[in-house]
Amino acid sequence: MIVAAEPLGSRRQARLLVVHPGGEMHSGDRQDLAAALRSGDLLVANDAATIPASLAGAHEPSGLSVEVRLAGRRSLRADDVRGFTALVFGPGDWHTPTEHRAAPPPLAPGDRLRLGPLRAAVTRRLGHPRLVELGFEGEVADIWAGIARHGRPIQYAHVPALLALWDVWTPVAAHPVAFEAPSAGFALTWSLLERLRHLRVGFTTLTHAAGISSTGDPALDARLPFDEPYRIPLETVRRIRRAQRDGGRVIAVGTTAARAMEHSALATGAARSGSGIATGRIGPESVLRVADGILTGVHEPSTSHYQMLRAFADEATLAAADAVMERAGYRHHEFGDSVLLLRR
């Protein structure tokens, strides 16, 4: 498939493949999403805004340059910003494919990192030379300010131009908690949402700290997605239950929205409001309790995102969809085209 290499072009004339229950497929313009939905359906999107989670700096014990990519934290609370899970790379930047990035210097608990105006220390290693827990020093406001002023959006080599922060914010971005963009939300536009409103298709949001999509190491990629905090408002749950009661379909906009809803339903079988931490993976053996469909990007079969799609469609259907998109030149990665998988 073709890689989407720029954010703006991928949001114009983007395409959408609709995969209906039973395997029937229709390819068209992404703004035709409304035609695939019906009165009473409900779209649930992740309203997380992406923070500038790539921090350049140095490993003080060795003096070597490093890039730190913040990858997780314990909650969505604004004051819970001293502890992060992080990936650490050696010298270089996003121009080098992640799988070819230099290893960081050996990291040990207590090692200090100088990241522009920020200071952090390794508090523990997490089973891989690149993956650690970091503790940041200073006041909460100073840590946020340091991330905002010194950080950059996490970026990969398939996008050659330097990304600005607004390039990785979806149209519904609100709470600054995501480490990479909840990119399925790029399919949304205000004009599309207005069309859906006139068709009586509902729209609501939750907040999920979307994590990183690639570590550059197959063994570490197999651990993705990491545990990710989320918060589901009471009104969102009310709207989900109303759609279910009235025969509408609940459509997750992206894998993070699906993950949050399904995790919230593990205990009772129904979506619940409040905060939680999504753990584990959704895959072919998962029982979906909330989402009747998913609007997502075009993903390669080796990715954790694609594994989640196996809960929505069988292997034959996914393979057929891949073949259609391959022939039609659909673009993949975060700024690419879209797929709508419907379960019933």
Secondary structure, DSSP 8 states (H G I E B T S, - for coil): -EE---HHHHTSS-EEEEE-TTS-EEEEEGGGHHHH--TT-EEEEE-EEE---EEEEEETTTTEEEEEEEEE-S---TT--SEEEEEEE-S--TTS-GGG--------TT-EEEETTEEEEEEEEEEETTEEEEEE-S-HHHHHHHHHHH-B----TT--S---GGGG--TT--EEEESS--GGGGG--HHHHHHHHHTT-EEEEEEE----S--S-HHHHTT-S--EEEEE-HHHHHHHHHHHHTT--EEEESHHHHHHHHHHTTTTSS---EEEEE-S---TT---SS-SEEEEE---TTSHHHHHHTTTS-HHHHHHHHHHHHHHT-EESTTS-EEEEE--
